[in-house]
Amino acid sequence: MELKQAMEAATADLDVRPGFVGDVMAGARLRHTRRLLTATAVVALIAGVTTGVVLTRSPSDPPVPGPVSGDARLTAATGGDQAGNAELIQRSLTAWGKPTTIHNLVTEISPDAHVFWAGSTPEGRVSLIAQSVRLPGSTEPHALVGLVHDDTVVDQEIVYNNPGNQLSISREQGIYRLGSNENATYVVLSLGQKVFWSAKPVRGQDLRYSRQWQEAPFEDGVAVVTARPADKPVFIRTDTGPPTDNVNHDQDRIVPRQEARPQTTGQPQGGLGWRDAMWASSRQDLLGPVILQKTVSDDLKQRGYLDYGLPLMAWEVRAWLPDGRFAAVTETPDGLLGALYQADGTFERVLPGGPVVKGTPVPVRLALPDGQGTILADRGALLGPEERENAWLAPPGTTEVAVWRSGQQTVVPL
């Protein structure tokens, strides 16, 4: 009763016009008078107590952040073919109001959550929402943007609106993924630029990758496309489409934010899990080829031998060969991949390898051309007659290797 009397006293002098509640639910804010905005804040505070949207604050705290300057999504008319679906909008706002893990990164949350797009997708109806938040150490509000699907917040991201601020650690990705690994729907925001996407890479006989690109069809600033995640689709935000044979636009790539609910068809991540460079040869200097100033993986990627986002693992095995050339091998989802360089660092050729099978003895085996031997690696083991640590350049004609691990020797046929 005391809370009821207090709220009645606080709103006794407010002149709330007919239809006010409907306007609040629909997101109309800026065109209200100051008196009406006060009533909006009171109503939103009551809702926040119930849903947890507004953080608990003491009378000495600074005011709740207002709309983010320059982010039109906080006040824009709702777009999409479900823009007039009041029930969907209200359900989305209710789901959005529940605490999420990203709330741990903010200090204050404004009651101005607004659905700026509501539409149909192959996975059902979804809503895109924007809201003002304040971050630790920030003097101005920022935008919190995300997607709601089936009363679930798929994901959210903070949009840092001050490029000079130290909090500007990443740009807005503006892409969300729904569905399974078998077939997924991607909701893509334009953000004032074109977006091109490629469903899957194609690997040619020369082992180089290429991709066919198509422009995302935006309507009301949002595009909805479908693709198989297993095919490794890639999305690029750029005003000019990438060329077919270029797979090095990682700086323009946008990474989908995945639906929060568990993916039942997810595949386990493979790979050896190594993270360092290992030497298979006795010579281990970095004064030779220019290539050694960067990883072989980077060089192979620039030459088109690795697709977007690869390699997944940051390891490589290096070796100076008996004839003075240099070789290295690394890991990709398609198996081992090596490179051969002349003594002065000039790239000579790519070296295809076999599959990577974690848990097998000596999982890295790359036969070198021209009778230069075989690069072998098994991290944490001693290999060959010299008991070399982690890696060994086996001479030509080697048919087996002695492997020492935990004090026990095993002879592994090659």
C-alpha positions as CSV (number, residue, x, y, z in Angstrom):
1,M,0.0,0.0,0.0
2,E,2.8,2.4,0.8
3,L,4.3,1.8,-2.7
4,K,0.9,2.4,-4.3
5,Q,0.4,5.6,-2.4
6,A,3.9,6.8,-3.3
7,M,3.3,6.2,-7.0
8,E,-0.1,7.9,-7.0
9,A,1.5,10.9,-5.3
10,A,4.3,11.0,-7.8
11,T,1.9,11.0,-10.8
12,A,-1.0,13.0,-9.4
13,D,-0.1,16.1,-11.5
14,L,0.7,14.3,-14.8
15,D,-1.7,14.8,-17.7
16,V,-1.5,11.6,-19.6
17,R,-3.4,11.8,-22.9
18,P,-5.6,9.0,-24.3
19,G,-3.5,6.4,-26.2
20,F,-0.4,7.2,-24.2
21,V,0.3,3.6,-23.1
22,G,0.0,2.4,-26.7
23,D,2.6,4.9,-27.8
24,V,5.0,3.8,-25.2
25,M,4.6,0.2,-26.2
26,A,5.2,1.1,-29.9
27,G,8.4,3.0,-29.1
28,A,7.3,6.7,-29.7
29,R,9.5,8.8,-27.5
30,L,11.0,12.0,-28.9
31,R,7.8,13.7,-30.0
32,H,6.3,13.7,-26.4
33,T,6.4,16.8,-24.3
34,R,8.7,16.9,-21.3
35,R,5.7,16.2,-19.0
36,L,4.9,13.1,-21.0
37,L,8.5,11.9,-20.9
38,T,8.4,12.1,-17.2
39,A,5.3,9.8,-17.2
40,T,7.1,7.5,-19.6
41,A,10.1,7.2,-17.2
42,V,7.8,6.4,-14.3
43,V,5.9,3.7,-16.2
44,A,9.2,2.3,-17.5
45,L,10.7,2.2,-14.0
46,I,7.7,0.2,-12.7
47,A,8.2,-2.2,-15.6
48,G,11.9,-2.4,-14.9
49,V,11.3,-3.4,-11.3
50,T,9.3,-6.4,-12.7
51,T,11.5,-7.4,-15.6
52,G,14.9,-6.3,-14.5
53,V,15.4,-3.9,-17.5
54,V,16.4,-0.9,-15.4
55,L,19.3,-1.5,-13.0
56,T,18.8,-0.6,-9.3
57,R,20.2,2.9,-8.6
58,S,20.5,5.1,-5.6
59,P,19.4,8.7,-5.5
60,S,23.0,9.8,-5.8
61,D,23.6,7.9,-9.1
62,P,23.8,9.9,-12.4
63,P,20.7,9.9,-14.5
64,V,19.8,7.0,-16.7
65,P,21.4,7.4,-20.2
66,G,19.3,9.1,-22.9
67,P,19.2,8.2,-26.6
68,V,22.5,7.6,-28.3
69,S,23.5,10.5,-30.5
70,G,23.5,9.5,-34.1
71,D,22.0,6.0,-33.8
72,A,18.7,6.4,-35.6
73,R,17.6,2.9,-34.7
74,L,16.5,4.1,-31.3
75,T,13.7,6.2,-32.7
76,A,13.2,5.0,-36.3
77,A,9.8,3.7,-37.5
78,T,9.7,-0.1,-37.2
79,G,10.5,-1.8,-40.5
80,G,9.9,-5.3,-41.7
81,D,6.8,-7.2,-42.8
82,Q,5.8,-7.7,-39.1
83,A,6.1,-4.0,-38.1
84,G,2.4,-3.8,-37.4
85,N,2.4,-7.0,-35.2
86,A,1.9,-5.4,-31.8
87,E,1.8,-8.7,-30.0
88,L,5.2,-9.8,-31.5
89,I,6.8,-6.5,-30.6
90,Q,5.6,-6.6,-27.0
91,R,6.7,-10.3,-26.6
92,S,10.1,-9.4,-28.1
93,L,10.5,-6.4,-25.7
94,T,9.5,-8.6,-22.7
95,A,12.2,-11.2,-23.7
96,W,14.7,-8.4,-24.3
97,G,14.1,-7.1,-20.8
98,K,15.3,-10.2,-19.1
99,P,18.9,-10.0,-17.8
100,T,21.5,-11.4,-20.1
101,T,25.3,-11.9,-19.7
102,I,26.1,-8.7,-21.6
103,H,24.4,-6.8,-18.8
104,N,27.5,-7.6,-16.7
105,L,29.4,-5.2,-19.0
106,V,27.2,-2.2,-18.5
107,T,26.6,0.1,-15.6
108,E,23.2,1.6,-16.6
109,I,20.4,0.6,-18.9
110,S,17.9,3.1,-20.4
111,P,14.2,2.2,-20.6
112,D,14.2,3.2,-24.3
113,A,14.4,-0.3,-25.8
114,H,12.9,-0.1,-29.3
115,V,12.0,-2.7,-32.0
116,F,13.4,-1.1,-35.2
117,W,12.7,-4.1,-37.4
118,A,10.3,-7.1,-37.1
119,G,10.0,-9.6,-39.9
120,S,9.5,-13.2,-41.0
121,T,12.3,-15.6,-41.6
122,P,12.4,-19.3,-42.5
123,E,13.0,-19.9,-38.8
124,G,10.0,-17.9,-37.7
125,R,9.4,-14.3,-36.7
126,V,12.2,-12.2,-35.3
127,S,12.8,-8.7,-33.9
128,L,15.8,-6.4,-34.0
129,I,16.0,-4.2,-30.9
130,A,18.2,-1.2,-30.0
131,Q,18.6,0.3,-26.5
132,S,20.8,2.9,-24.8
133,V,23.3,1.7,-22.2
134,R,26.2,3.3,-20.3
135,L,29.6,1.5,-19.9
136,P,32.2,1.7,-17.1
137,G,34.4,4.7,-17.7
138,S,32.2,6.2,-20.5
139,T,30.8,9.7,-20.2
140,E,28.2,9.1,-22.9
141,P,25.6,6.4,-23.8
142,H,26.2,3.7,-26.3
143,A,23.7,1.5,-28.2
144,L,23.0,-2.1,-27.3
145,V,21.7,-3.9,-30.4
146,G,20.5,-7.5,-30.8
147,L,18.0,-10.0,-32.1
148,V,15.1,-11.8,-30.4
149,H,13.7,-15.1,-31.8
150,D,10.9,-17.2,-30.2
151,D,11.0,-15.1,-27.0
152,T,14.8,-15.8,-26.8
153,V,17.5,-13.2,-27.1
154,V,19.7,-14.7,-29.8
155,D,22.6,-12.4,-29.1
156,Q,23.5,-8.8,-28.4
157,E,26.4,-6.5,-29.1
158,I,27.4,-3.1,-27.8
159,V,27.9,-0.4,-30.5
160,Y,30.7,1.9,-29.5
161,N,29.8,5.3,-30.9
162,N,33.0,7.2,-30.2
163,P,35.8,6.0,-32.5
164,G,38.4,7.8,-30.4
165,N,37.3,6.2,-27.2
166,Q,39.4,3.4,-25.7
167,L,36.2,1.3,-25.6
168,S,36.0,1.2,-29.3
169,I,37.5,-2.3,-29.5
170,S,35.4,-3.6,-32.3
171,R,33.0,-2.6,-35.0
172,E,29.4,-3.7,-35.1
173,Q,29.1,-7.1,-36.8
174,G,25.4,-6.7,-37.5
175,I,24.7,-10.3,-38.5
176,Y,22.8,-13.0,-36.5
177,R,22.5,-16.7,-37.1
178,L,19.4,-18.9,-36.5
179,G,18.8,-22.6,-36.9
180,S,21.0,-25.7,-37.0
181,N,24.3,-26.6,-38.6
182,E,22.4,-28.5,-41.3
183,N,20.7,-25.3,-42.5
184,A,20.7,-21.9,-41.0
185,T,19.2,-18.5,-41.5
186,Y,21.3,-15.3,-41.4
187,V,19.7,-11.9,-40.5
188,V,22.0,-9.2,-41.8
189,L,22.0,-5.5,-41.1
190,S,23.1,-3.1,-43.8
191,L,24.6,-0.4,-41.5
192,G,24.9,1.9,-44.5
193,Q,27.0,-0.5,-46.6
194,K,26.6,-3.3,-49.1
195,V,27.1,-6.9,-47.9
196,F,28.3,-9.7,-50.2
197,W,28.1,-13.3,-49.2
198,S,29.5,-16.6,-50.5
199,A,27.8,-19.9,-49.7
200,K,31.0,-22.0,-49.8
201,P,34.6,-22.1,-51.1
202,V,35.8,-24.0,-54.1
203,R,39.2,-25.6,-54.1
204,G,40.8,-25.9,-57.5
205,Q,43.2,-28.6,-58.8
206,D,46.1,-26.1,-58.0
207,L,44.8,-26.2,-54.3
208,R,43.9,-22.6,-54.4
209,Y,40.5,-21.4,-53.1
210,S,37.9,-19.3,-54.9
211,R,34.4,-18.1,-54.1
212,Q,31.3,-17.0,-56.0
213,W,29.8,-13.9,-54.4
214,Q,26.3,-12.4,-54.4
215,E,25.0,-9.2,-52.9
216,A,22.6,-9.5,-50.0
217,P,19.1,-8.1,-50.9
218,F,18.3,-5.5,-48.3
219,E,14.8,-4.2,-47.5
220,D,14.3,-1.7,-44.7
221,G,18.0,-2.1,-44.0
222,V,17.8,-5.8,-43.3
223,A,18.5,-8.9,-45.4
224,V,17.6,-12.5,-44.7
225,V,19.5,-15.3,-46.4
226,T,19.9,-19.1,-45.9
227,A,23.1,-21.2,-46.1
228,R,24.6,-24.4,-44.7
229,P,27.1,-23.6,-41.9
230,A,28.9,-26.8,-42.8
231,D,29.7,-25.3,-46.2
232,K,31.5,-22.4,-44.5
233,P,29.5,-19.4,-45.8
234,V,31.3,-16.0,-45.5
235,F,29.8,-12.5,-45.3
236,I,31.8,-9.4,-46.3
237,R,30.7,-5.8,-45.6
238,T,32.1,-3.6,-48.3
239,D,31.0,-1.2,-51.0
240,T,32.8,-3.2,-53.7
241,G,32.4,-6.9,-54.1
242,P,35.5,-9.0,-53.6
243,P,36.9,-10.7,-56.7
244,T,36.2,-14.4,-57.2
245,D,39.7,-15.6,-56.7
246,N,40.4,-13.4,-53.6
247,V,39.9,-15.0,-50.2
248,N,41.9,-12.4,-48.3
249,H,39.2,-9.9,-47.3
250,D,39.3,-10.9,-43.6
251,Q,39.4,-7.2,-42.6
252,D,35.9,-6.8,-44.2
253,R,34.5,-10.1,-42.9
254,I,31.6,-10.0,-40.5
255,V,31.1,-13.0,-38.2
256,P,27.5,-14.2,-37.4
257,R,26.4,-14.1,-33.8
258,Q,24.9,-17.5,-33.1
259,E,21.6,-18.4,-31.5
260,A,22.0,-18.8,-27.7
261,R,20.2,-22.1,-27.4
262,P,22.4,-25.2,-27.8
263,Q,23.0,-26.5,-31.3
264,T,22.1,-30.2,-31.2
265,T,23.7,-30.9,-34.5
266,G,27.0,-29.2,-33.7
267,Q,30.1,-31.0,-34.8
268,P,33.1,-31.3,-32.4
269,Q,36.1,-29.2,-33.2
270,G,39.1,-31.1,-34.6
271,G,42.7,-30.2,-34.8
272,L,45.9,-31.0,-32.8
273,G,45.6,-28.0,-30.6
274,W,49.2,-27.1,-30.8
275,R,50.2,-23.4,-30.5
276,D,53.9,-23.0,-31.3
277,A,56.6,-23.3,-33.9
278,M,58.8,-26.5,-33.8
279,W,62.0,-27.3,-35.7
280,A,62.6,-30.6,-37.5
281,S,66.2,-29.7,-38.6
282,S,69.3,-29.0,-36.6
283,R,69.6,-25.6,-38.2
284,Q,67.2,-23.3,-36.5
285,D,68.0,-19.7,-37.4
286,L,65.6,-17.0,-38.6
287,L,68.2,-15.2,-40.7
288,G,67.4,-16.9,-43.9
289,P,64.2,-16.5,-46.0
290,V,62.2,-13.4,-45.6
291,I,59.2,-15.7,-45.1
292,L,60.4,-16.4,-41.6
293,Q,59.5,-12.9,-40.6
294,K,55.9,-14.1,-40.6
295,T,54.2,-17.5,-40.4
296,V,54.0,-19.8,-43.4
297,S,50.3,-19.9,-42.7
298,D,50.0,-16.1,-43.4
299,D,52.0,-16.5,-46.6
300,L,49.9,-19.4,-47.8
301,K,46.7,-17.4,-47.1
302,Q,47.9,-14.5,-49.1
303,R,48.6,-16.8,-52.0
304,G,45.0,-18.2,-51.9
305,Y,45.9,-21.6,-50.4
306,L,43.8,-21.0,-47.3
307,D,40.2,-19.9,-47.1
308,Y,38.7,-17.2,-44.8
309,G,39.3,-17.6,-41.1
310,L,42.0,-20.1,-41.6
311,P,44.2,-21.5,-40.3
312,L,42.4,-22.6,-37.2
313,M,45.6,-23.5,-35.4
314,A,48.7,-21.3,-35.0
315,W,51.4,-23.9,-35.2
316,E,54.0,-24.9,-37.8
317,V,56.9,-27.3,-38.1
318,R,60.0,-25.8,-39.9
319,A,63.0,-27.4,-41.4
320,W,66.1,-26.4,-43.4
321,L,66.6,-29.1,-46.0
322,P,69.8,-30.8,-47.0
323,D,70.0,-28.8,-50.4
324,G,69.6,-25.4,-48.6
325,R,66.0,-24.9,-49.2
326,F,63.4,-24.2,-46.5
327,A,60.1,-26.0,-45.8
328,A,57.3,-25.7,-43.3
329,V,54.0,-27.5,-42.6
330,T,50.9,-26.3,-40.8
331,E,47.4,-27.6,-40.2
332,T,44.1,-26.7,-42.0
333,P,40.6,-28.2,-41.8
334,D,41.4,-29.8,-45.1
335,G,44.5,-31.5,-43.8
336,L,48.2,-30.8,-43.6
337,L,49.6,-28.1,-45.9
338,G,53.2,-27.3,-46.5
339,A,55.3,-24.8,-48.4
340,L,58.7,-25.0,-50.0
341,Y,61.0,-22.0,-50.4
342,Q,64.3,-21.4,-52.1
343,A,67.3,-20.4,-49.9
344,D,66.7,-16.7,-50.5
345,G,63.0,-16.9,-49.4
346,T,61.4,-17.1,-52.9
347,F,58.2,-19.2,-52.8
348,E,58.6,-22.3,-54.8
349,R,55.6,-24.5,-54.4
350,V,52.8,-25.7,-52.1
351,L,53.1,-29.1,-50.5
352,P,49.8,-31.0,-49.9
353,G,49.7,-33.3,-46.9
354,G,47.5,-36.0,-45.5
355,P,44.7,-35.8,-43.0
356,V,45.2,-34.7,-39.4
357,V,44.2,-37.4,-36.9
358,K,44.5,-36.3,-33.3
359,G,45.6,-39.0,-30.9
360,T,47.6,-41.0,-33.4
361,P,51.4,-41.5,-33.1
362,V,53.3,-39.0,-35.1
363,P,50.3,-37.2,-36.5
364,V,52.3,-34.9,-38.7
365,R,54.0,-36.6,-41.7
366,L,54.9,-34.6,-44.8
367,A,57.0,-36.2,-47.5
368,L,59.3,-33.6,-49.2
369,P,60.1,-33.6,-53.0
370,D,63.5,-34.2,-54.6
371,G,64.7,-36.7,-52.0
372,Q,64.8,-34.2,-49.2
373,G,63.2,-36.6,-46.6
374,T,60.1,-36.4,-44.5
375,I,59.0,-33.9,-41.9
376,L,57.7,-35.7,-38.8
377,A,56.2,-34.1,-35.7
378,D,54.6,-35.3,-32.4
379,R,54.5,-32.6,-29.8
380,G,55.8,-33.7,-26.4
381,A,57.6,-36.8,-27.8
382,L,61.3,-37.5,-28.7
383,L,61.7,-38.7,-32.3
384,G,64.3,-40.7,-34.2
385,P,67.8,-41.9,-33.3
386,E,68.8,-38.5,-32.1
387,E,65.7,-38.3,-29.9
388,R,64.8,-34.9,-31.3
389,E,62.2,-33.1,-29.3
390,N,58.8,-32.6,-31.0
391,A,59.9,-32.9,-34.6
392,W,62.4,-34.6,-36.9
393,L,63.5,-34.3,-40.5
394,A,63.8,-38.0,-41.4
395,P,66.2,-38.9,-44.2
396,P,64.9,-40.3,-47.5
397,G,64.0,-44.0,-47.3
398,T,63.0,-43.9,-43.6
399,T,60.3,-46.5,-43.1
400,E,59.9,-46.3,-39.3
401,V,60.6,-44.0,-36.4
402,A,61.3,-44.6,-32.8
403,V,59.1,-42.4,-30.5
404,W,59.9,-41.9,-26.9
405,R,57.0,-40.7,-24.6
406,S,56.9,-40.8,-20.8
407,G,60.0,-42.9,-20.7
408,Q,58.6,-45.6,-23.1
409,Q,59.7,-46.3,-26.6
410,T,57.4,-47.2,-29.5
411,V,58.4,-47.9,-33.0
412,V,55.9,-46.4,-35.5
413,P,55.9,-47.5,-39.1
414,L,55.7,-44.7,-41.7
